[in-house]
Amino acid sequence: MLRYETLLLAVPEITADEANTLETQLDKTIQDHKGTMLSFERWGKYSLAYPVRKYDYGVYFLTRFEVGLETKDALLEALRTLFAVKYNELIMRHVIVRLDSSASLEYSRPESLEEVPTRDVETFLKENKMTGFLGKSSSAASADLGDSDADDFKDLEQ
């Protein structure tokens, strides 16, 4: 049996139902060609290095499967056709790679945008030694200007 993996880049608006339908269709196509799907995983939403179909973000899926030597060509062509025709609106890009059958199925992936913890601006500025980067508060700024100029800014402080 030959082992393959397919990395799919889907549109950022893909729903859970569409992802489940995609997984079911992939599994059916692989089984129709006497193969076995080993895994189907949603990696998550990532920022793209350059726009693809005018999208700056995309959702990645990784699937791994095994297929026999005699049906591999037919399966690979069926998968390419499936992505190009049936899932053309959902799948922006795909790549199919043959894996070493003795290699482990473990992999490491970067954190997706959905997994990265959010931080506030003040914390970010302190961690990156950028205090004072955004300027002073309006009351401190008016004190630095002197009395005559401070009157000009009173309406802004309200």
VMD Tcl script that builds the backbone (N, CA, C; Angstrom):
set m [mol new atoms 474]
animate dup $m
set s [atomselect $m all]
$s set {name element resname resid chain x y z} {
  {N N MET 1 A 0.843 -1.190 0.000}
  {CA C MET 1 A 0.000 0.000 0.000}
  {C C MET 1 A 0.884 1.247 0.000}
  {N N LEU 2 A 0.486 2.218 -0.787}
  {CA C LEU 2 A 1.192 3.494 -0.866}
  {C C LEU 2 A 0.451 4.501 0.017}
  {N N ARG 3 A 1.215 5.315 0.710}
  {CA C ARG 3 A 0.632 6.294 1.624}
  {C C ARG 3 A 0.761 7.692 1.022}
  {N N TYR 4 A -0.341 8.447 1.072}
  {CA C TYR 4 A -0.388 9.808 0.542}
  {C C TYR 4 A -0.997 10.741 1.573}
  {N N GLU 5 A -0.707 12.035 1.401}
  {CA C GLU 5 A -1.421 13.044 2.165}
  {C C GLU 5 A -1.830 14.159 1.216}
  {N N THR 6 A -2.943 14.772 1.537}
  {CA C THR 6 A -3.463 15.881 0.748}
  {C C THR 6 A -3.690 17.052 1.681}
  {N N LEU 7 A -3.100 18.183 1.343}
  {CA C LEU 7 A -3.318 19.403 2.090}
  {C C LEU 7 A -4.253 20.272 1.261}
  {N N LEU 8 A -5.371 20.648 1.864}
  {CA C LEU 8 A -6.396 21.423 1.179}
  {C C LEU 8 A -6.468 22.820 1.766}
  {N N LEU 9 A -6.583 23.821 0.921}
  {CA C LEU 9 A -6.808 25.198 1.354}
  {C C LEU 9 A -8.218 25.563 0.943}
  {N N ALA 10 A -9.067 25.773 1.939}
  {CA C ALA 10 A -10.471 26.079 1.686}
  {C C ALA 10 A -10.743 27.563 1.940}
  {N N VAL 11 A -11.859 28.031 1.421}
  {CA C VAL 11 A -12.254 29.417 1.652}
  {C C VAL 11 A -12.484 29.629 3.148}
  {N N PRO 12 A -12.263 30.841 3.651}
  {CA C PRO 12 A -12.389 31.063 5.095}
  {C C PRO 12 A -13.810 30.903 5.630}
  {N N GLU 13 A -14.822 30.980 4.763}
  {CA C GLU 13 A -16.211 30.871 5.222}
  {C C GLU 13 A -16.738 29.440 5.227}
  {N N ILE 14 A -15.895 28.448 5.053}
  {CA C ILE 14 A -16.374 27.063 4.995}
  {C C ILE 14 A -17.071 26.705 6.310}
  {N N THR 15 A -18.233 26.092 6.194}
  {CA C THR 15 A -19.006 25.732 7.379}
  {C C THR 15 A -18.642 24.321 7.828}
  {N N ALA 16 A -19.080 23.974 9.023}
  {CA C ALA 16 A -18.830 22.628 9.545}
  {C C ALA 16 A -19.547 21.582 8.692}
  {N N ASP 17 A -20.749 21.900 8.225}
  {CA C ASP 17 A -21.490 20.969 7.367}
  {C C ASP 17 A -20.763 20.733 6.053}
  {N N GLU 18 A -20.226 21.791 5.455}
  {CA C GLU 18 A -19.481 21.647 4.206}
  {C C GLU 18 A -18.206 20.835 4.418}
  {N N ALA 19 A -17.549 21.039 5.560}
  {CA C ALA 19 A -16.340 20.271 5.868}
  {C C ALA 19 A -16.673 18.797 6.076}
  {N N ASN 20 A -17.785 18.522 6.740}
  {CA C ASN 20 A -18.208 17.128 6.941}
  {C C ASN 20 A -18.566 16.468 5.615}
  {N N THR 21 A -19.224 17.212 4.735}
  {CA C THR 21 A -19.560 16.686 3.408}
  {C C THR 21 A -18.296 16.401 2.609}
  {N N LEU 22 A -17.328 17.298 2.693}
  {CA C LEU 22 A -16.045 17.103 2.020}
  {C C LEU 22 A -15.347 15.847 2.533}
  {N N GLU 23 A -15.330 15.668 3.850}
  {CA C GLU 23 A -14.703 14.479 4.440}
  {C C GLU 23 A -15.405 13.203 3.977}
  {N N THR 24 A -16.724 13.210 3.975}
  {CA C THR 24 A -17.487 12.044 3.545}
  {C C THR 24 A -17.218 11.713 2.080}
  {N N GLN 25 A -17.184 12.751 1.239}
  {CA C GLN 25 A -16.948 12.542 -0.193}
  {C C GLN 25 A -15.530 12.019 -0.438}
  {N N LEU 26 A -14.541 12.560 0.296}
  {CA C LEU 26 A -13.162 12.066 0.153}
  {C C LEU 26 A -13.070 10.599 0.559}
  {N N ASP 27 A -13.692 10.260 1.681}
  {CA C ASP 27 A -13.651 8.878 2.163}
  {C C ASP 27 A -14.310 7.944 1.147}
  {N N LYS 28 A -15.454 8.351 0.597}
  {CA C LYS 28 A -16.144 7.533 -0.401}
  {C C LYS 28 A -15.287 7.344 -1.651}
  {N N THR 29 A -14.665 8.427 -2.116}
  {CA C THR 29 A -13.825 8.344 -3.322}
  {C C THR 29 A -12.634 7.427 -3.093}
  {N N ILE 30 A -12.020 7.538 -1.931}
  {CA C ILE 30 A -10.862 6.693 -1.606}
  {C C ILE 30 A -11.284 5.229 -1.513}
  {N N GLN 31 A -12.409 4.961 -0.859}
  {CA C GLN 31 A -12.892 3.579 -0.738}
  {C C GLN 31 A -13.294 3.001 -2.095}
  {N N ASP 32 A -13.845 3.839 -2.976}
  {CA C ASP 32 A -14.221 3.374 -4.318}
  {C C ASP 32 A -13.010 2.894 -5.109}
  {N N HIS 33 A -11.835 3.409 -4.755}
  {CA C HIS 33 A -10.599 3.012 -5.444}
  {C C HIS 33 A -9.752 2.073 -4.565}
  {N N LYS 34 A -10.444 1.343 -3.681}
  {CA C LYS 34 A -9.837 0.318 -2.825}
  {C C LYS 34 A -8.724 0.874 -1.922}
  {N N GLY 35 A -8.967 2.085 -1.430}
  {CA C GLY 35 A -8.031 2.707 -0.511}
  {C C GLY 35 A -8.646 2.863 0.866}
  {N N THR 36 A -7.845 3.379 1.798}
  {CA C THR 36 A -8.286 3.576 3.173}
  {C C THR 36 A -7.896 4.975 3.622}
  {N N MET 37 A -8.856 5.745 4.133}
  {CA C MET 37 A -8.530 7.060 4.677}
  {C C MET 37 A -8.022 6.862 6.105}
  {N N LEU 38 A -6.839 7.383 6.380}
  {CA C LEU 38 A -6.225 7.244 7.692}
  {C C LEU 38 A -6.621 8.373 8.632}
  {N N SER 39 A -6.724 9.590 8.096}
  {CA C SER 39 A -7.093 10.735 8.938}
  {C C SER 39 A -7.629 11.869 8.078}
  {N N PHE 40 A -8.438 12.698 8.719}
  {CA C PHE 40 A -8.935 13.936 8.117}
  {C C PHE 40 A -8.986 14.947 9.242}
  {N N GLU 41 A -8.146 15.963 9.167}
  {CA C GLU 41 A -8.047 16.919 10.268}
  {C C GLU 41 A -8.191 18.344 9.775}
  {N N ARG 42 A -8.921 19.127 10.542}
  {CA C ARG 42 A -9.045 20.555 10.261}
  {C C ARG 42 A -7.917 21.251 11.015}
  {N N TRP 43 A -7.015 21.869 10.265}
  {CA C TRP 43 A -5.905 22.577 10.899}
  {C C TRP 43 A -6.354 23.913 11.452}
  {N N GLY 44 A -7.229 24.588 10.757}
  {CA C GLY 44 A -7.714 25.876 11.234}
  {C C GLY 44 A -7.486 26.982 10.218}
  {N N LYS 45 A -7.787 28.182 10.663}
  {CA C LYS 45 A -7.706 29.365 9.803}
  {C C LYS 45 A -6.327 30.007 9.925}
  {N N TYR 46 A -5.739 30.317 8.774}
  {CA C TYR 46 A -4.411 30.915 8.728}
  {C C TYR 46 A -4.400 32.127 7.804}
  {N N SER 47 A -3.521 33.047 8.110}
  {CA C SER 47 A -3.273 34.177 7.231}
  {C C SER 47 A -2.399 33.692 6.078}
  {N N LEU 48 A -2.750 34.065 4.865}
  {CA C LEU 48 A -2.014 33.617 3.684}
  {C C LEU 48 A -0.890 34.592 3.349}
  {N N ALA 49 A 0.166 34.104 2.761}
  {CA C ALA 49 A 1.302 34.947 2.389}
  {C C ALA 49 A 0.922 35.918 1.284}
  {N N TYR 50 A -0.004 35.537 0.450}
  {CA C TYR 50 A -0.494 36.393 -0.634}
  {C C TYR 50 A -1.955 36.017 -0.883}
  {N N PRO 51 A -2.741 36.939 -1.415}
  {CA C PRO 51 A -4.163 36.627 -1.638}
  {C C PRO 51 A -4.341 35.485 -2.635}
  {N N VAL 52 A -5.283 34.618 -2.319}
  {CA C VAL 52 A -5.690 33.529 -3.212}
  {C C VAL 52 A -7.177 33.718 -3.453}
  {N N ARG 53 A -7.540 33.904 -4.722}
  {CA C ARG 53 A -8.927 34.205 -5.099}
  {C C ARG 53 A -9.477 35.390 -4.300}
  {N N LYS 54 A -8.633 36.357 -4.068}
  {CA C LYS 54 A -8.951 37.601 -3.346}
  {C C LYS 54 A -9.210 37.392 -1.862}
  {N N TYR 55 A -8.798 36.242 -1.299}
  {CA C TYR 55 A -8.910 35.984 0.134}
  {C C TYR 55 A -7.537 36.146 0.777}
  {N N ASP 56 A -7.503 36.798 1.940}
  {CA C ASP 56 A -6.266 36.941 2.693}
  {C C ASP 56 A -6.106 35.828 3.737}
  {N N TYR 57 A -7.172 35.075 3.975}
  {CA C TYR 57 A -7.167 33.987 4.949}
  {C C TYR 57 A -7.723 32.730 4.299}
  {N N GLY 58 A -7.383 31.580 4.887}
  {CA C GLY 58 A -7.909 30.320 4.396}
  {C C GLY 58 A -7.913 29.292 5.516}
  {N N VAL 59 A -8.710 28.257 5.348}
  {CA C VAL 59 A -8.799 27.167 6.317}
  {C C VAL 59 A -8.130 25.946 5.703}
  {N N TYR 60 A -7.177 25.373 6.444}
  {CA C TYR 60 A -6.438 24.208 5.955}
  {C C TYR 60 A -7.015 22.918 6.527}
  {N N PHE 61 A -7.035 21.886 5.671}
  {CA C PHE 61 A -7.416 20.530 6.058}
  {C C PHE 61 A -6.310 19.596 5.588}
  {N N LEU 62 A -5.993 18.606 6.415}
  {CA C LEU 62 A -4.999 17.606 6.045}
  {C C LEU 62 A -5.655 16.237 6.098}
  {N N THR 63 A -5.546 15.510 5.010}
  {CA C THR 63 A -6.065 14.143 4.989}
  {C C THR 63 A -4.944 13.208 4.555}
  {N N ARG 64 A -4.920 12.038 5.156}
  {CA C ARG 64 A -3.934 11.015 4.799}
  {C C ARG 64 A -4.676 9.740 4.451}
  {N N PHE 65 A -4.147 9.051 3.448}
  {CA C PHE 65 A -4.817 7.830 2.995}
  {C C PHE 65 A -3.801 6.865 2.410}
  {N N GLU 66 A -4.214 5.613 2.311}
  {CA C GLU 66 A -3.410 4.562 1.685}
  {C C GLU 66 A -4.192 3.993 0.511}
  {N N VAL 67 A -3.449 3.603 -0.522}
  {CA C VAL 67 A -4.071 3.043 -1.719}
  {C C VAL 67 A -3.097 2.045 -2.329}
  {N N GLY 68 A -3.639 1.065 -3.024}
  {CA C GLY 68 A -2.804 0.068 -3.686}
  {C C GLY 68 A -2.165 0.628 -4.949}
  {N N LEU 69 A -1.074 0.003 -5.352}
  {CA C LEU 69 A -0.321 0.451 -6.525}
  {C C LEU 69 A -1.172 0.407 -7.803}
  {N N GLU 70 A -2.026 -0.610 -7.918}
  {CA C GLU 70 A -2.801 -0.782 -9.141}
  {C C GLU 70 A -3.906 0.272 -9.308}
  {N N THR 71 A -4.368 0.915 -8.223}
  {CA C THR 71 A -5.458 1.897 -8.336}
  {C C THR 71 A -5.027 3.323 -8.006}
  {N N LYS 72 A -3.751 3.523 -7.747}
  {CA C LYS 72 A -3.313 4.850 -7.310}
  {C C LYS 72 A -3.522 5.933 -8.365}
  {N N ASP 73 A -3.207 5.638 -9.613}
  {CA C ASP 73 A -3.353 6.644 -10.673}
  {C C ASP 73 A -4.817 7.062 -10.848}
  {N N ALA 74 A -5.704 6.100 -10.831}
  {CA C ALA 74 A -7.127 6.399 -10.976}
  {C C ALA 74 A -7.637 7.216 -9.788}
  {N N LEU 75 A -7.172 6.871 -8.582}
  {CA C LEU 75 A -7.596 7.614 -7.390}
  {C C LEU 75 A -7.082 9.046 -7.426}
  {N N LEU 76 A -5.822 9.241 -7.736}
  {CA C LEU 76 A -5.262 10.592 -7.776}
  {C C LEU 76 A -5.978 11.464 -8.808}
  {N N GLU 77 A -6.300 10.883 -9.947}
  {CA C GLU 77 A -7.040 11.634 -10.966}
  {C C GLU 77 A -8.458 11.937 -10.481}
  {N N ALA 78 A -9.089 10.979 -9.795}
  {CA C ALA 78 A -10.436 11.205 -9.270}
  {C C ALA 78 A -10.431 12.322 -8.220}
  {N N LEU 79 A -9.404 12.370 -7.379}
  {CA C LEU 79 A -9.310 13.426 -6.367}
  {C C LEU 79 A -9.096 14.794 -7.014}
  {N N ARG 80 A -8.217 14.858 -7.998}
  {CA C ARG 80 A -7.982 16.137 -8.697}
  {C C ARG 80 A -9.272 16.631 -9.356}
  {N N THR 81 A -10.015 15.721 -9.964}
  {CA C THR 81 A -11.276 16.082 -10.598}
  {C C THR 81 A -12.297 16.525 -9.551}
  {N N LEU 82 A -12.339 15.832 -8.432}
  {CA C LEU 82 A -13.262 16.176 -7.351}
  {C C LEU 82 A -13.011 17.601 -6.862}
  {N N PHE 83 A -11.747 17.958 -6.651}
  {CA C PHE 83 A -11.418 19.300 -6.161}
  {C C PHE 83 A -11.656 20.366 -7.223}
  {N N ALA 84 A -11.384 20.033 -8.471}
  {CA C ALA 84 A -11.501 21.012 -9.553}
  {C C ALA 84 A -12.943 21.243 -9.997}
  {N N VAL 85 A -13.775 20.224 -9.895}
  {CA C VAL 85 A -15.129 20.333 -10.419}
  {C C VAL 85 A -16.158 20.489 -9.303}
  {N N LYS 86 A -16.286 19.489 -8.459}
  {CA C LYS 86 A -17.348 19.501 -7.452}
  {C C LYS 86 A -17.100 20.507 -6.338}
  {N N TYR 87 A -15.867 20.615 -5.887}
  {CA C TYR 87 A -15.556 21.507 -4.769}
  {C C TYR 87 A -14.764 22.735 -5.214}
  {N N ASN 88 A -14.976 23.172 -6.436}
  {CA C ASN 88 A -14.264 24.320 -6.984}
  {C C ASN 88 A -14.508 25.599 -6.177}
  {N N GLU 89 A -15.721 25.782 -5.666}
  {CA C GLU 89 A -16.060 26.990 -4.908}
  {C C GLU 89 A -15.497 26.957 -3.486}
  {N N LEU 90 A -15.251 25.773 -2.934}
  {CA C LEU 90 A -14.760 25.650 -1.561}
  {C C LEU 90 A -13.241 25.502 -1.469}
  {N N ILE 91 A -12.667 24.704 -2.345}
  {CA C ILE 91 A -11.234 24.400 -2.288}
  {C C ILE 91 A -10.487 25.345 -3.224}
  {N N MET 92 A -9.652 26.207 -2.631}
  {CA C MET 92 A -8.892 27.166 -3.439}
  {C C MET 92 A -7.620 26.541 -3.999}
  {N N ARG 93 A -6.960 25.708 -3.210}
  {CA C ARG 93 A -5.722 25.046 -3.635}
  {C C ARG 93 A -5.660 23.671 -2.958}
  {N N HIS 94 A -4.926 22.761 -3.573}
  {CA C HIS 94 A -4.668 21.463 -2.956}
  {C C HIS 94 A -3.324 20.949 -3.447}
  {N N VAL 95 A -2.725 20.105 -2.639}
  {CA C VAL 95 A -1.484 19.444 -3.025}
  {C C VAL 95 A -1.553 18.007 -2.496}
  {N N ILE 96 A -1.169 17.068 -3.343}
  {CA C ILE 96 A -1.153 15.645 -2.984}
  {C C ILE 96 A 0.298 15.190 -3.014}
  {N N VAL 97 A 0.759 14.603 -1.908}
  {CA C VAL 97 A 2.156 14.206 -1.771}
  {C C VAL 97 A 2.219 12.750 -1.323}
  {N N ARG 98 A 3.121 11.997 -1.932}
  {CA C ARG 98 A 3.343 10.612 -1.508}
  {C C ARG 98 A 4.255 10.619 -0.295}
  {N N LEU 99 A 3.882 9.841 0.722}
  {CA C LEU 99 A 4.657 9.743 1.958}
  {C C LEU 99 A 5.424 8.432 2.007}
  {N N ASP 100 A 6.476 8.441 2.771}
  {CA C ASP 100 A 7.206 7.214 3.025}
  {C C ASP 100 A 6.330 6.344 3.923}
  {N N SER 101 A 6.079 5.125 3.514}
  {CA C SER 101 A 5.159 4.263 4.272}
  {C C SER 101 A 5.701 3.866 5.638}
  {N N SER 102 A 7.006 3.973 5.840}
  {CA C SER 102 A 7.565 3.632 7.144}
  {C C SER 102 A 7.632 4.837 8.080}
  {N N ALA 103 A 7.367 6.032 7.572}
  {CA C ALA 103 A 7.445 7.238 8.393}
  {C C ALA 103 A 6.242 7.338 9.335}
  {N N SER 104 A 6.455 8.010 10.438}
  {CA C SER 104 A 5.399 8.224 11.417}
  {C C SER 104 A 4.358 9.186 10.857}
  {N N LEU 105 A 3.140 9.073 11.333}
  {CA C LEU 105 A 2.075 9.974 10.894}
  {C C LEU 105 A 2.019 11.247 11.740}
  {N N GLU 106 A 2.966 11.405 12.652}
  {CA C GLU 106 A 2.988 12.604 13.482}
  {C C GLU 106 A 3.515 13.782 12.676}
  {N N TYR 107 A 3.035 14.956 13.005}
  {CA C TYR 107 A 3.489 16.177 12.344}
  {C C TYR 107 A 3.348 17.332 13.323}
  {N N SER 108 A 4.006 18.411 13.011}
  {CA C SER 108 A 3.837 19.620 13.806}
  {C C SER 108 A 3.329 20.719 12.890}
  {N N ARG 109 A 2.431 21.508 13.391}
  {CA C ARG 109 A 1.877 22.597 12.607}
  {C C ARG 109 A 1.869 23.856 13.466}
  {N N PRO 110 A 1.926 25.017 12.849}
  {CA C PRO 110 A 1.878 26.260 13.623}
  {C C PRO 110 A 0.473 26.491 14.171}
  {N N GLU 111 A 0.385 27.356 15.168}
  {CA C GLU 111 A -0.921 27.685 15.740}
  {C C GLU 111 A -1.752 28.436 14.720}
  {N N SER 112 A -3.017 28.088 14.640}
  {CA C SER 112 A -3.910 28.797 13.726}
  {C C SER 112 A -4.357 30.101 14.382}
  {N N LEU 113 A -4.958 30.964 13.607}
  {CA C LEU 113 A -5.441 32.232 14.135}
  {C C LEU 113 A -6.509 32.032 15.197}
  {N N GLU 114 A -7.211 30.916 15.134}
  {CA C GLU 114 A -8.244 30.622 16.116}
  {C C GLU 114 A -7.648 30.191 17.448}
  {N N GLU 115 A -6.408 29.708 17.452}
  {CA C GLU 115 A -5.772 29.198 18.670}
  {C C GLU 115 A -4.868 30.216 19.356}
  {N N VAL 116 A -4.429 31.230 18.636}
  {CA C VAL 116 A -3.500 32.203 19.188}
  {C C VAL 116 A -4.231 33.072 20.199}
  {N N PRO 117 A -3.704 33.187 21.414}
  {CA C PRO 117 A -4.372 34.027 22.405}
  {C C PRO 117 A -4.280 35.499 22.012}
  {N N THR 118 A -5.331 36.234 22.320}
  {CA C THR 118 A -5.338 37.660 22.008}
  {C C THR 118 A -4.734 38.445 23.166}
  {N N ARG 119 A -4.125 39.590 22.829}
  {CA C ARG 119 A -3.533 40.450 23.849}
  {C C ARG 119 A -4.006 41.878 23.612}
  {N N ASP 120 A -4.012 42.670 24.684}
  {CA C ASP 120 A -4.368 44.061 24.503}
  {C C ASP 120 A -3.141 44.867 24.073}
  {N N VAL 121 A -3.357 46.065 23.609}
  {CA C VAL 121 A -2.294 46.892 23.049}
  {C C VAL 121 A -1.264 47.263 24.102}
  {N N GLU 122 A -1.722 47.605 25.293}
  {CA C GLU 122 A -0.790 48.017 26.359}
  {C C GLU 122 A 0.196 46.896 26.695}
  {N N THR 123 A -0.286 45.665 26.805}
  {CA C THR 123 A 0.580 44.527 27.097}
  {C C THR 123 A 1.591 44.318 25.980}
  {N N PHE 124 A 1.136 44.408 24.751}
  {CA C PHE 124 A 2.026 44.251 23.601}
  {C C PHE 124 A 3.128 45.305 23.623}
  {N N LEU 125 A 2.759 46.543 23.873}
  {CA C LEU 125 A 3.746 47.626 23.882}
  {C C LEU 125 A 4.770 47.444 25.000}
  {N N LYS 126 A 4.321 46.998 26.173}
  {CA C LYS 126 A 5.247 46.771 27.284}
  {C C LYS 126 A 6.192 45.612 26.987}
  {N N GLU 127 A 5.661 44.517 26.440}
  {CA C GLU 127 A 6.491 43.350 26.140}
  {C C GLU 127 A 7.543 43.656 25.077}
  {N N ASN 128 A 7.238 44.548 24.166}
  {CA C ASN 128 A 8.154 44.882 23.089}
  {C C ASN 128 A 8.908 46.186 23.336}
  {N N LYS 129 A 8.895 46.635 24.596}
  {CA C LYS 129 A 9.632 47.832 25.029}
  {C C LYS 129 A 9.312 49.040 24.150}
  {N N MET 130 A 8.026 49.255 23.951}
  {CA C MET 130 A 7.585 50.363 23.111}
  {C C MET 130 A 6.715 51.325 23.915}
  {N N THR 131 A 6.984 51.465 25.222}
  {CA C THR 131 A 6.183 52.351 26.049}
  {C C THR 131 A 6.326 53.777 25.536}
  {N N GLY 132 A 5.222 54.496 25.557}
  {CA C GLY 132 A 5.207 55.856 25.052}
  {C C GLY 132 A 5.048 55.924 23.553}
  {N N PHE 133 A 4.890 54.798 22.917}
  {CA C PHE 133 A 4.779 54.748 21.454}
  {C C PHE 133 A 3.512 55.433 20.955}
  {N N LEU 134 A 2.416 55.250 21.682}
  {CA C LEU 134 A 1.153 55.841 21.260}
  {C C LEU 134 A 0.975 57.278 21.731}
  {N N GLY 135 A 1.880 57.779 22.519}
  {CA C GLY 135 A 1.787 59.162 22.976}
  {C C GLY 135 A 1.228 59.226 24.374}
  {N N LYS 136 A 1.070 60.445 24.852}
  {CA C LYS 136 A 0.589 60.694 26.210}
  {C C LYS 136 A -0.922 60.859 26.191}
  {N N SER 137 A -1.509 60.807 27.372}
  {CA C SER 137 A -2.949 61.045 27.463}
  {C C SER 137 A -3.243 62.511 27.188}
  {N N SER 138 A -4.490 62.857 26.934}
  {CA C SER 138 A -4.844 64.222 26.552}
  {C C SER 138 A -4.611 65.208 27.689}
  {N N SER 139 A -4.797 64.786 28.944}
  {CA C SER 139 A -4.561 65.703 30.064}
  {C C SER 139 A -3.073 65.990 30.221}
  {N N ALA 140 A -2.230 64.990 30.029}
  {CA C ALA 140 A -0.782 65.203 30.111}
  {C C ALA 140 A -0.307 66.062 28.951}
  {N N ALA 141 A -0.916 65.880 27.798}
  {CA C ALA 141 A -0.532 66.668 26.634}
  {C C ALA 141 A -0.913 68.121 26.809}
  {N N SER 142 A -2.072 68.404 27.388}
  {CA C SER 142 A -2.481 69.784 27.574}
  {C C SER 142 A -1.623 70.473 28.628}
  {N N ALA 143 A -1.127 69.720 29.619}
  {CA C ALA 143 A -0.248 70.312 30.630}
  {C C ALA 143 A 1.079 70.714 30.002}
  {N N ASP 144 A 1.553 69.967 29.036}
  {CA C ASP 144 A 2.812 70.282 28.379}
  {C C ASP 144 A 2.696 71.492 27.458}
  {N N LEU 145 A 1.504 71.790 26.962}
  {CA C LEU 145 A 1.317 72.866 26.005}
  {C C LEU 145 A 1.332 74.255 26.642}
  {N N GLY 146 A 1.039 74.345 27.899}
  {CA C GLY 146 A 0.941 75.654 28.547}
  {C C GLY 146 A -0.513 76.085 28.595}
  {N N ASP 147 A -0.791 77.163 29.354}
  {CA C ASP 147 A -2.170 77.601 29.581}
  {C C ASP 147 A -2.834 78.138 28.333}
  {N N SER 148 A -2.142 78.902 27.524}
  {CA C SER 148 A -2.776 79.521 26.367}
  {C C SER 148 A -3.177 78.478 25.322}
  {N N ASP 149 A -2.344 77.506 25.103}
  {CA C ASP 149 A -2.672 76.472 24.125}
  {C C ASP 149 A -3.659 75.450 24.672}
  {N N ALA 150 A -3.678 75.259 25.986}
  {CA C ALA 150 A -4.583 74.283 26.595}
  {C C ALA 150 A -6.027 74.688 26.395}
  {N N ASP 151 A -6.316 75.988 26.357}
  {CA C ASP 151 A -7.692 76.449 26.145}
  {C C ASP 151 A -8.203 76.021 24.772}
  {N N ASP 152 A -7.325 75.930 23.803}
  {CA C ASP 152 A -7.728 75.525 22.461}
  {C C ASP 152 A -8.186 74.070 22.407}
  {N N PHE 153 A -7.732 73.267 23.359}
  {CA C PHE 153 A -8.036 71.839 23.344}
  {C C PHE 153 A -9.104 71.431 24.352}
  {N N LYS 154 A -9.715 72.357 25.067}
  {CA C LYS 154 A -10.714 72.008 26.081}
  {C C LYS 154 A -11.912 71.293 25.470}
  {N N ASP 155 A -12.340 71.710 24.289}
  {CA C ASP 155 A -13.496 71.066 23.674}
  {C C ASP 155 A -13.195 69.630 23.234}
  {N N LEU 156 A -11.921 69.294 23.030}
  {CA C LEU 156 A -11.555 67.935 22.647}
  {C C LEU 156 A -11.576 66.978 23.826}
  {N N GLU 157 A -11.421 67.491 25.034}
  {CA C GLU 157 A -11.344 66.627 26.225}
  {C C GLU 157 A -12.711 66.149 26.680}
  {N N GLN 158 A -13.766 66.705 26.169}
  {CA C GLN 158 A -15.102 66.338 26.646}
  {C C GLN 158 A -15.524 65.011 26.207}
}
mol reanalyze $m
mol bondsrecalc $m
mol representation Tube
mol addrep $m
